[in-house]
């Protein structure tokens, strides 16, 4: 468990929902990963993310799937790819990422609250 935070701290983290529109292998990543293009709607647009989720997800499993991501971290250079958002998930019993997203379709760009 971590230290308590106030609502002001929580509100600084901008978690939005988006739909994965494209998936490409990320051969230059140190660990197996996918390059994702995620549509967060008209306000934010399409953003890129590198995600180490190859154990549970193939490209066909990901395209069209809605996911949650932090959209207000600074971009991060990973090999030759600029990751613009952090796609969110939880570890399974083996430490592999299981994506989180809404349990039913919602408009892209919706903010978590």
C-alpha positions as CSV (number, residue, x, y, z in Angstrom):
1,X,0.0,0.0,0.0
2,X,1.2,3.5,-0.7
3,X,0.7,6.9,1.1
4,X,-2.8,8.5,1.1
5,X,-3.4,11.2,-1.5
6,X,-6.0,13.9,-1.7
7,X,-8.6,14.2,-4.5
8,X,-6.5,17.0,-6.0
9,X,-3.6,14.5,-6.6
10,X,-6.0,12.0,-8.2
11,X,-7.5,14.6,-10.5
12,X,-4.0,15.4,-11.8
13,X,-3.8,11.9,-13.5
14,X,-5.9,12.0,-16.7
15,X,-7.1,8.5,-17.4
16,X,-9.1,8.2,-20.6
17,X,-10.7,5.5,-22.6
18,X,-9.8,4.9,-26.2
19,X,-10.2,2.3,-29.0
20,X,-7.1,0.6,-30.4
21,X,-7.1,1.3,-34.2
22,X,-3.8,-0.2,-35.2
23,X,-1.4,-2.7,-33.8
24,X,2.2,-3.4,-35.1
25,X,5.0,-5.6,-33.8
26,X,7.7,-3.7,-31.8
27,X,10.8,-5.7,-32.9
28,X,13.2,-3.1,-31.4
29,X,11.8,-3.3,-27.9
30,X,14.0,-5.0,-25.3
31,X,11.0,-7.1,-24.1
32,X,8.3,-8.4,-26.5
33,X,5.8,-5.6,-27.1
34,X,3.2,-4.2,-29.4
35,X,3.0,-0.7,-30.9
36,X,-0.5,0.6,-30.4
37,X,-2.4,3.5,-32.0
38,X,-5.3,4.4,-29.7
39,X,-8.2,6.8,-30.7
40,X,-9.2,9.0,-27.8
41,X,-11.8,10.9,-29.7
42,X,-11.8,14.4,-31.2
43,X,-10.5,16.3,-28.2
44,X,-7.3,14.2,-27.8
45,X,-7.0,12.3,-31.1
46,X,-5.0,9.2,-31.9
47,X,-2.0,8.6,-29.6
48,X,0.7,5.9,-29.7
49,X,1.7,3.5,-26.9
50,X,4.2,0.8,-26.5
51,X,2.7,-2.1,-24.5
52,X,4.4,-5.3,-23.2
53,X,1.2,-7.3,-23.5
54,X,2.2,-10.0,-26.0
55,X,1.6,-12.9,-23.6
56,X,-2.2,-12.5,-23.5
57,X,-2.9,-10.5,-26.6
58,X,-2.3,-10.9,-30.3
59,X,-2.8,-8.2,-32.8
60,X,-6.3,-9.4,-33.8
61,X,-7.3,-9.5,-30.1
62,X,-6.4,-5.8,-29.7
63,X,-7.7,-4.0,-32.7
64,X,-11.1,-2.5,-31.9
65,X,-10.7,-3.1,-28.2
66,X,-11.3,-0.2,-25.8
67,X,-8.6,0.4,-23.2
68,X,-7.8,2.8,-20.4
69,X,-4.6,4.9,-20.6
70,X,-3.0,7.8,-18.8
71,X,-2.9,10.6,-21.4
72,X,-1.0,13.4,-19.6
73,X,2.4,11.8,-19.0
74,X,5.2,13.3,-21.1
75,X,6.0,11.2,-24.2
76,X,8.7,8.6,-23.7
77,X,11.2,7.4,-26.3
78,X,11.4,3.6,-26.5
79,X,14.0,2.5,-29.0
80,X,12.8,4.2,-32.3
81,X,9.2,4.7,-31.1
82,X,7.7,7.6,-29.2
83,X,5.2,6.3,-26.7
84,X,2.7,9.1,-25.9
85,X,0.3,7.4,-23.4
86,X,0.5,4.7,-20.8
87,X,-1.9,1.9,-21.5
88,X,-3.1,0.5,-18.2
89,X,-3.5,-3.1,-16.9
90,X,-3.1,-5.3,-13.9
91,X,-0.6,-8.2,-13.4
92,X,-2.0,-11.7,-13.5
93,X,-0.6,-14.4,-11.2
94,X,2.5,-14.7,-13.3
95,X,3.1,-10.9,-13.5
96,X,1.9,-10.6,-17.1
97,X,-0.3,-7.6,-18.0
98,X,-4.1,-8.0,-18.3
99,X,-5.6,-4.8,-19.9
100,X,-8.3,-2.8,-18.2
101,X,-11.1,-1.1,-20.0
102,X,-14.9,-0.5,-19.8
103,X,-17.2,-3.5,-19.5
104,X,-19.3,-2.1,-22.3
105,X,-18.7,0.4,-25.1
106,X,-18.4,4.0,-24.1
107,X,-17.5,7.1,-26.2
108,X,-13.7,7.5,-26.8
109,X,-12.1,10.1,-24.7
110,X,-14.2,9.6,-21.6
111,X,-12.4,10.4,-18.4
112,X,-12.1,8.0,-15.5
113,X,-13.8,9.2,-12.3
